[in-house]
Amino acid sequence: MNNLNINLAHSRLTSQQHQNIAGIIHKNQRGEGLKSGLPSLSLDHVVEASQRAGSHSNALRPEEGTQVTYTLGDTSQSVTPAHTEPGEFSDAQKNRIRETFEHFSDAAKVKFKESAMASSNHVQIKIDNANFDWKDPYYINSTDGHSDVPLLQRHANDLEKPNNYANHIIAKALAFKLGLPSTDDVTREKKYAENTLAHTLRSPYSEGRSDFRFGKGHLDNQYSSTPMMDDISLLQKKYGANHETRSTDTVYGFNSNADREVFKLTSDAELPVFCVWDGGGKDTFDFSKYKEDQVINLTPGSFSNVGGGVGNVSIAQGVTIERAIGGEGDDILIGNEKNNELLGGGGDDMLYVAANSGYNKLWGGPGQNTFVIGASAPEAQIENTEIKDFMSGRDRLGVSALRAASGRSDLKVVNQYTGRGGEVTIDYFASHNLTLLRFDINGDRKDDCLITVNGKIEPTDILA
């Protein structure tokens, strides 16, 4: 959402529906003022400051190369109250650990090689109750750039569970091994608003400080094993972005064809916790099997509330997800500045796109749905928004932002533009069961916005 919409909403010049959406999007913006009483830093600020901060000892430096070798420690030791025994990973546990490594090479041009022939930059993942430490960098240095990542046995036992703490610890250690600094060393504002697990794996502060929740309830603690948006941007600044990752049409969530298990859902009992980096293609968020009310936001750098979580799915900067599929609850779907397809699913849904933000297609589904159209910048090229399943008397079309952008207190339905501004023509073509709405916002007697409705729409269906 552009700042024009946020300003109109903050001035209470638009409908409550538009104001609610503006509030959601404004919460995702960063770099201005305070959030939860803490200074908010832009992503560019954090990346620039992170480059100046020092990395931990034994961390990889780009000038040394881009490869880290690793072993999964069959020879590690696990301390019990009575004695010491070898702690080995099962094959399934090893596969989960390997995927955690792959998340980093998906995001940036770094490589990991599983090899007992250790390089100068080597990581050994091991079960070691005696040496686990609850602080950065979550690895223990030995000689020649080698580092051990110790796990507690109780954490390792959960490696096959989704969003487990062991893989989160491994991901933390890998972020530091790749030269990313501790977040408390980035700026003088150690407690800046984005220094939470919602934005970076490396934070010592939970996502709750960002008013998010990685769990279906307050006692359900789940963790990310993917780099988060600040980690991804910093890794790409250091090593370059990997644009080959999932560069074709990819579905995340249910019915997924993604190449990583963390992005796949099979049951509504599961909760996704991840940040998406995607190299291209026409991509989809499919959260269709959930019954909870959801917020699915396709804006780069944004957070979505999915499956009972709050802010548990996010999108890295530079990523375009074009499609969103809601579930059975009363969902809010928010498009980005590209060609979007939003499918509400069951429930009474609210679908939002800005006018002229691309050729958008919207399906509300069988509930009582509201299609909210935001204002566009005056210089934006005219694009069409197509509402595919509007039912008059049941659904509503919210265009209060278009009316507010005209400076008028009302939207006037006319047969021809008069030059007043804030006018709309409504033409129904019975042979095609199609309604065309054309808007003159600024009073120049030219079309500023087009909305096509598959179905008949009456003036009483319009929220202006």
C-alpha positions as CSV (number, residue, x, y, z in Angstrom):
1,M,0.0,0.0,0.0
2,N,1.4,3.4,-1.0
3,N,1.6,6.2,1.6
4,L,-1.3,7.9,-0.1
5,N,-3.7,5.2,1.2
6,I,-2.1,5.2,4.6
7,N,-2.5,9.0,4.9
8,L,-6.1,8.9,3.7
9,A,-6.8,6.1,6.3
10,H,-5.1,7.9,9.1
11,S,-7.1,11.0,8.3
12,R,-10.2,8.9,8.6
13,L,-11.3,9.8,5.2
14,T,-12.0,6.2,4.1
15,S,-14.2,3.4,5.2
16,Q,-13.5,1.2,8.2
17,Q,-12.6,-1.7,6.0
18,H,-9.9,0.4,4.2
19,Q,-8.7,1.8,7.5
20,N,-8.3,-1.8,8.9
21,I,-6.2,-2.8,5.9
22,A,-4.1,0.3,6.0
23,G,-3.4,-0.4,9.7
24,I,-2.2,-3.9,8.9
25,I,0.1,-2.7,6.1
26,H,1.3,0.3,8.2
27,K,2.4,-2.2,11.0
28,N,4.7,-3.9,8.5
29,Q,6.4,-0.6,7.5
30,R,9.6,0.2,9.3
31,G,12.2,2.9,9.8
32,E,10.0,5.7,11.2
33,G,9.2,6.5,14.8
34,L,8.6,3.9,17.6
35,K,7.1,0.5,17.6
36,S,6.1,-1.0,20.9
37,G,8.1,1.9,22.5
38,L,11.3,1.0,20.6
39,P,12.9,2.8,17.7
40,S,12.1,1.2,14.4
41,L,15.0,0.8,11.9
42,S,14.6,0.4,8.2
43,L,16.0,-2.8,6.5
44,D,18.6,-0.7,4.7
45,H,19.7,0.8,8.0
46,V,20.1,-2.6,9.6
47,V,22.0,-4.1,6.7
48,E,24.4,-1.2,6.4
49,A,25.0,-1.1,10.2
50,S,25.5,-4.9,10.2
51,Q,28.2,-4.7,7.6
52,R,30.2,-2.4,9.9
53,A,29.7,-4.6,12.9
54,G,32.3,-7.3,13.6
55,S,31.6,-11.0,13.0
56,H,32.4,-13.7,15.5
57,S,35.8,-15.5,15.4
58,N,36.1,-18.4,13.0
59,A,33.3,-16.9,10.8
60,L,33.6,-17.3,7.1
61,R,34.7,-14.2,5.2
62,P,33.7,-13.6,1.6
63,E,37.3,-13.1,0.6
64,E,38.1,-16.6,1.9
65,G,35.6,-18.2,-0.4
66,T,32.0,-19.2,-0.2
67,Q,32.1,-22.8,0.9
68,V,31.7,-24.4,4.4
69,T,32.2,-28.1,5.0
70,Y,30.3,-30.0,7.7
71,T,29.8,-33.3,9.4
72,L,26.9,-34.6,11.4
73,G,28.6,-36.0,14.5
74,D,28.2,-39.7,14.9
75,T,31.3,-39.5,17.2
76,S,29.8,-36.8,19.6
77,Q,29.2,-37.5,23.2
78,S,26.0,-37.2,25.2
79,V,26.3,-36.7,29.0
80,T,23.7,-38.4,31.2
81,P,23.5,-38.2,35.0
82,A,25.2,-41.6,35.3
83,H,27.6,-41.9,32.4
84,T,28.7,-40.7,28.9
85,E,27.4,-42.4,25.8
86,P,27.7,-41.7,22.1
87,G,24.9,-39.6,20.7
88,E,24.1,-40.3,17.1
89,F,21.7,-38.8,14.7
90,S,19.2,-41.0,12.8
91,D,19.0,-40.7,9.0
92,A,15.8,-38.8,9.3
93,Q,17.3,-36.4,11.7
94,K,20.3,-35.9,9.4
95,N,18.0,-35.0,6.5
96,R,16.3,-32.4,8.6
97,I,19.7,-30.9,9.5
98,R,20.8,-30.9,5.8
99,E,17.7,-29.0,4.8
100,T,18.6,-26.3,7.3
101,F,21.9,-25.9,5.6
102,E,20.1,-25.7,2.2
103,H,18.0,-22.8,3.3
104,F,21.1,-20.6,3.5
105,S,22.4,-21.7,0.1
106,D,18.9,-21.1,-1.3
107,A,19.1,-17.5,-0.2
108,A,22.7,-16.6,-1.1
109,K,25.6,-17.8,-3.1
110,V,27.1,-19.9,-0.4
111,K,27.8,-23.6,-0.5
112,F,27.8,-26.3,2.1
113,K,29.5,-29.7,1.5
114,E,29.1,-32.6,3.8
115,S,32.6,-34.1,4.1
116,A,34.8,-35.7,6.7
117,M,37.7,-34.0,4.9
118,A,37.3,-30.8,6.8
119,S,38.2,-27.5,5.1
120,S,39.5,-24.4,7.0
121,N,35.8,-23.4,7.4
122,H,34.2,-26.5,8.9
123,V,31.1,-27.1,11.1
124,Q,30.4,-30.2,13.1
125,I,26.9,-30.6,14.4
126,K,26.9,-32.8,17.5
127,I,24.9,-33.9,20.6
128,D,26.8,-32.6,23.5
129,N,25.0,-31.8,26.7
130,A,28.1,-30.8,28.5
131,N,29.1,-27.9,26.2
132,F,25.8,-26.4,25.0
133,D,25.7,-22.7,25.6
134,W,22.6,-20.4,25.4
135,K,24.3,-17.5,23.7
136,D,25.9,-16.2,20.4
137,P,27.4,-17.6,18.3
138,Y,26.0,-21.0,19.3
139,Y,29.2,-22.7,18.1
140,I,32.4,-23.5,19.9
141,N,35.7,-22.7,18.1
142,S,38.5,-25.2,17.8
143,T,41.5,-24.9,15.5
144,D,41.9,-23.9,11.9
145,G,38.5,-22.3,11.6
146,H,36.7,-25.4,12.8
147,S,33.5,-25.0,14.8
148,D,31.4,-27.4,16.8
149,V,27.6,-26.8,17.2
150,P,26.5,-28.7,20.3
151,L,22.9,-29.7,20.8
152,L,21.2,-30.9,24.0
153,Q,19.9,-34.5,23.6
154,R,16.4,-33.3,24.4
155,H,16.6,-30.8,21.5
156,A,18.0,-33.4,19.1
157,N,15.2,-35.8,20.0
158,D,12.8,-33.3,18.4
159,L,14.7,-32.9,15.1
160,E,12.0,-34.6,13.1
161,K,9.2,-32.4,14.4
162,P,8.2,-29.3,12.4
163,N,9.7,-26.0,13.6
164,N,11.8,-27.6,16.3
165,Y,14.3,-25.8,18.5
166,A,17.3,-27.9,17.5
167,N,17.1,-26.8,13.8
168,H,16.6,-23.3,15.0
169,I,19.8,-23.4,17.0
170,I,21.7,-24.9,14.0
171,A,20.3,-22.1,11.8
172,K,21.5,-19.5,14.3
173,A,24.9,-21.0,14.4
174,L,25.1,-21.1,10.6
175,A,24.1,-17.4,10.3
176,F,27.0,-16.5,12.7
177,K,29.4,-18.9,10.9
178,L,28.6,-17.1,7.6
179,G,29.8,-13.8,9.2
180,L,26.6,-12.2,10.3
181,P,27.0,-10.2,13.5
182,S,25.1,-10.4,16.8
183,T,22.1,-8.1,16.6
184,D,23.0,-6.4,19.8
185,D,26.2,-5.2,18.1
186,V,24.5,-3.7,15.0
187,T,23.6,-0.3,16.4
188,R,23.5,1.7,19.6
189,E,19.8,0.8,19.7
190,K,20.3,-2.8,21.0
191,K,16.6,-3.0,21.6
192,Y,15.5,-1.6,18.3
193,A,12.0,-2.8,17.3
194,E,13.1,-5.2,14.6
195,N,15.6,-7.0,16.8
196,T,13.3,-10.0,17.3
197,L,13.0,-13.5,16.0
198,A,10.4,-12.3,13.6
199,H,13.0,-10.4,11.6
200,T,16.2,-12.3,12.3
201,L,17.3,-15.8,13.5
202,R,20.1,-14.1,15.5
203,S,18.0,-12.1,17.8
204,P,17.9,-13.0,21.5
205,Y,14.4,-11.6,21.7
206,S,11.2,-13.5,20.9
207,E,8.8,-12.6,18.1
208,G,6.4,-11.6,20.9
209,R,8.1,-8.3,21.2
210,S,7.0,-7.5,17.7
211,D,3.4,-8.5,18.7
212,F,3.7,-11.8,16.7
213,R,3.3,-15.4,17.8
214,F,5.0,-18.4,16.3
215,G,2.4,-20.9,17.7
216,K,-1.2,-21.7,17.6
217,G,-1.6,-20.6,21.2
218,H,0.4,-18.8,23.8
219,L,1.9,-22.0,25.2
220,D,2.8,-23.3,21.7
221,N,6.4,-22.3,21.0
222,Q,7.6,-23.0,17.5
223,Y,10.8,-21.7,15.7
224,S,12.1,-20.9,12.3
225,S,14.8,-22.9,10.6
226,T,14.9,-20.6,7.6
227,P,16.8,-17.3,7.6
228,M,14.4,-14.5,8.2
229,M,14.1,-11.3,6.1
230,D,17.0,-9.3,7.8
231,D,19.2,-12.4,7.6
232,I,18.4,-12.9,3.9
233,S,19.1,-9.3,3.0
234,L,22.4,-9.3,4.8
235,L,23.5,-12.7,3.4
236,Q,22.8,-11.5,-0.1
237,K,24.7,-8.2,0.5
238,K,27.7,-10.2,1.6
239,Y,27.6,-13.1,-0.9
240,G,25.1,-12.2,-3.6
241,A,21.5,-13.4,-4.1
242,N,20.7,-16.8,-5.5
243,H,18.1,-16.1,-8.1
244,E,18.0,-19.7,-9.3
245,T,16.2,-20.8,-6.2
246,R,12.6,-21.8,-6.9
247,S,12.7,-19.8,-10.1
248,T,9.6,-21.5,-11.6
249,D,6.0,-21.5,-10.5
250,T,6.1,-22.5,-6.8
251,V,3.3,-23.2,-4.4
252,Y,4.0,-22.7,-0.7
253,G,1.7,-24.2,1.9
254,F,-1.0,-26.8,1.0
255,N,-0.6,-28.6,-2.4
256,S,3.0,-27.5,-2.4
257,N,5.5,-28.3,-5.0
258,A,8.4,-26.6,-3.2
259,D,11.7,-28.4,-2.8
260,R,12.0,-27.9,0.9
261,E,9.8,-29.7,3.6
262,V,9.5,-26.5,5.7
263,F,7.3,-25.0,3.0
264,K,4.9,-27.9,2.7
265,L,1.6,-28.4,4.7
266,T,-0.5,-31.5,4.7
267,S,-2.8,-30.9,7.7
268,D,-4.5,-27.9,9.4
269,A,-2.9,-29.1,12.6
270,E,0.5,-27.9,11.3
271,L,1.7,-24.4,11.6
272,P,4.0,-22.8,9.0
273,V,6.9,-20.7,10.4
274,F,9.2,-19.4,7.6
275,C,10.4,-16.5,5.5
276,V,10.2,-17.0,1.8
277,W,13.0,-16.3,-0.6
278,D,12.0,-17.1,-4.2
279,G,13.9,-16.6,-7.5
280,G,10.9,-16.0,-9.8
281,G,8.0,-17.6,-11.6
282,K,4.3,-17.3,-10.7
283,D,4.1,-18.2,-7.1
284,T,1.3,-19.0,-4.7
285,F,0.6,-19.0,-1.0
286,D,-2.0,-21.7,-0.4
287,F,-3.5,-21.7,3.1
288,S,-6.8,-23.1,2.0
289,K,-7.3,-25.8,4.6
290,Y,-7.2,-23.6,7.7
291,K,-10.4,-22.7,9.5
292,E,-8.9,-19.8,11.5
293,D,-9.3,-16.2,10.4
294,Q,-6.1,-15.3,8.5
295,V,-4.3,-12.3,7.1
296,I,-2.3,-13.2,4.0
297,N,-0.2,-10.3,2.9
298,L,1.7,-10.5,-0.4
299,T,3.7,-7.3,0.0
300,P,7.5,-7.9,0.0
301,G,8.9,-7.4,3.5
302,S,5.5,-8.2,5.1
303,F,4.2,-10.7,7.6
304,S,1.1,-12.9,7.5
305,N,-1.1,-14.5,10.2
306,V,-1.5,-18.0,9.0
307,G,-3.2,-21.1,10.6
308,G,-3.6,-19.6,14.0
309,G,-0.2,-17.9,14.2
310,V,0.6,-14.2,14.1
311,G,3.3,-13.0,11.8
312,N,4.5,-16.6,11.3
313,V,4.9,-16.3,7.5
314,S,6.9,-13.6,6.0
315,I,8.3,-12.6,2.6
316,A,11.9,-11.4,2.0
317,Q,12.5,-8.1,0.2
318,G,12.9,-8.6,-3.5
319,V,10.4,-11.5,-3.7
320,T,7.1,-11.4,-5.6
321,I,4.3,-13.8,-4.6
322,E,1.5,-13.4,-7.1
323,R,-1.3,-15.6,-5.8
324,A,-2.9,-16.1,-2.4
325,I,-5.6,-18.7,-1.5
326,G,-7.5,-18.2,1.8
327,G,-9.1,-20.8,4.0
328,E,-12.5,-21.4,5.6
329,G,-12.3,-18.5,8.0
330,D,-13.0,-14.8,7.5
331,D,-9.7,-13.9,5.8
332,I,-8.0,-10.7,4.8
333,L,-6.0,-11.0,1.5
334,I,-3.7,-8.1,0.6
335,G,-2.1,-7.9,-2.9
336,N,1.2,-6.3,-3.9
337,E,2.1,-4.0,-6.7
338,K,2.2,-6.8,-9.4
339,N,-0.5,-8.8,-11.2
340,N,-2.3,-10.6,-8.4
341,E,-4.8,-13.4,-8.1
342,L,-6.5,-13.5,-4.7
343,L,-8.9,-16.3,-3.8
344,G,-10.8,-15.8,-0.6
345,G,-12.1,-19.3,-0.1
346,G,-14.9,-19.9,2.5
347,G,-15.9,-17.4,5.1
348,D,-16.6,-13.7,4.8
349,D,-13.4,-12.4,3.2
350,M,-11.9,-9.0,2.5
351,L,-9.7,-8.8,-0.6
352,Y,-7.5,-5.7,-1.2
353,V,-5.5,-4.4,-4.1
354,A,-4.6,-0.9,-5.0
355,A,-6.0,0.5,-8.2
356,N,-3.6,0.4,-11.2
357,S,-1.3,-2.0,-9.3
358,G,-1.4,-4.5,-12.1
359,Y,-4.0,-6.7,-13.8
360,N,-5.6,-8.1,-10.7
361,K,-8.1,-11.0,-10.5
362,L,-10.2,-11.4,-7.4
363,W,-12.4,-14.3,-6.3
364,G,-14.3,-13.9,-3.0
365,G,-15.8,-17.3,-2.7
366,P,-19.3,-18.2,-1.3
367,G,-19.3,-15.9,1.7
368,Q,-20.3,-12.3,2.1
369,N,-17.1,-10.7,0.7
370,T,-15.8,-7.2,0.5
371,F,-13.5,-6.1,-2.3
372,V,-11.5,-3.1,-1.3
373,I,-9.7,-1.0,-3.9
374,G,-7.0,1.4,-2.7
375,A,-6.1,4.7,-4.4
376,S,-3.2,4.8,-6.8
377,A,-0.5,7.4,-7.4
378,P,-1.7,10.0,-10.0
379,E,1.1,9.0,-12.4
380,A,0.2,5.3,-12.3
381,Q,-0.6,3.6,-15.6
382,I,-4.3,2.5,-15.8
383,E,-4.7,-1.2,-15.1
384,N,-7.9,-3.2,-14.8
385,T,-9.0,-5.0,-11.6
386,E,-11.4,-7.9,-12.4
387,I,-13.8,-9.3,-9.7
388,K,-14.7,-12.7,-10.9
389,D,-17.6,-13.8,-8.7
390,F,-19.4,-10.7,-7.4
391,M,-23.0,-11.3,-6.2
392,S,-25.1,-8.2,-5.8
393,G,-26.8,-7.8,-2.4
394,R,-24.3,-10.1,-0.8
395,D,-20.9,-8.7,-1.7
396,R,-19.6,-5.2,-1.3
397,L,-17.2,-3.1,-3.4
398,G,-15.2,-0.7,-1.3
399,V,-13.9,2.3,-3.2
400,S,-13.8,4.9,-0.4
401,A,-10.0,5.5,-1.0
402,L,-10.8,6.4,-4.7
403,R,-13.4,8.9,-3.5
404,A,-11.2,10.3,-0.8
405,A,-8.3,10.7,-3.3
406,S,-10.6,13.0,-5.3
407,G,-11.1,15.3,-2.4
408,R,-14.8,14.7,-2.5
409,S,-17.0,13.7,0.4
410,D,-19.2,11.6,-1.9
411,L,-18.8,9.4,-5.0
412,K,-21.2,10.5,-7.7
413,V,-22.6,7.9,-10.2
414,V,-22.9,9.6,-13.6
415,N,-23.6,8.7,-17.3
416,Q,-20.7,10.9,-18.5
417,Y,-17.9,12.6,-16.7
418,T,-18.6,16.3,-15.9
419,G,-15.2,17.4,-14.7
420,R,-16.2,17.4,-11.1
421,G,-13.9,14.6,-10.0
422,G,-15.0,11.8,-7.8
423,E,-17.2,10.3,-10.4
424,V,-18.0,6.8,-11.6
425,T,-19.9,5.4,-14.6
426,I,-21.5,2.0,-14.2
427,D,-22.3,0.1,-17.4
428,Y,-23.8,-3.4,-17.3
429,F,-23.5,-5.7,-20.4
430,A,-26.3,-8.2,-20.0
431,S,-25.1,-10.4,-22.9
432,H,-21.9,-11.1,-21.0
433,N,-23.2,-10.6,-17.4
434,L,-20.5,-8.0,-17.0
435,T,-20.3,-4.7,-15.3
436,L,-17.7,-2.1,-16.1
437,L,-16.9,0.7,-13.6
438,R,-14.8,3.6,-14.8
439,F,-13.6,6.3,-12.4
440,D,-12.6,9.9,-12.9
441,I,-10.7,10.8,-9.8
442,N,-9.1,14.1,-10.6
443,G,-11.8,15.7,-12.7
444,D,-10.0,15.7,-16.1
445,R,-12.9,13.7,-17.7
446,K,-10.5,10.8,-18.3
447,D,-10.5,7.3,-16.9
448,D,-8.2,7.0,-13.8
449,C,-9.2,3.5,-12.8
450,L,-11.1,0.5,-14.2
451,I,-12.9,-2.2,-12.4
452,T,-14.6,-5.1,-14.3
453,V,-17.2,-7.2,-12.4
454,N,-18.3,-10.6,-13.6
455,G,-21.9,-10.1,-12.5
456,K,-24.3,-7.1,-12.0
457,I,-23.4,-4.5,-9.4
458,E,-25.8,-1.9,-8.1
459,P,-24.9,1.5,-6.6
460,T,-26.1,0.2,-3.2
461,D,-23.4,-2.5,-3.4
462,I,-20.7,0.2,-3.3
463,L,-19.0,1.4,-0.2
464,A,-17.7,4.9,-0.9
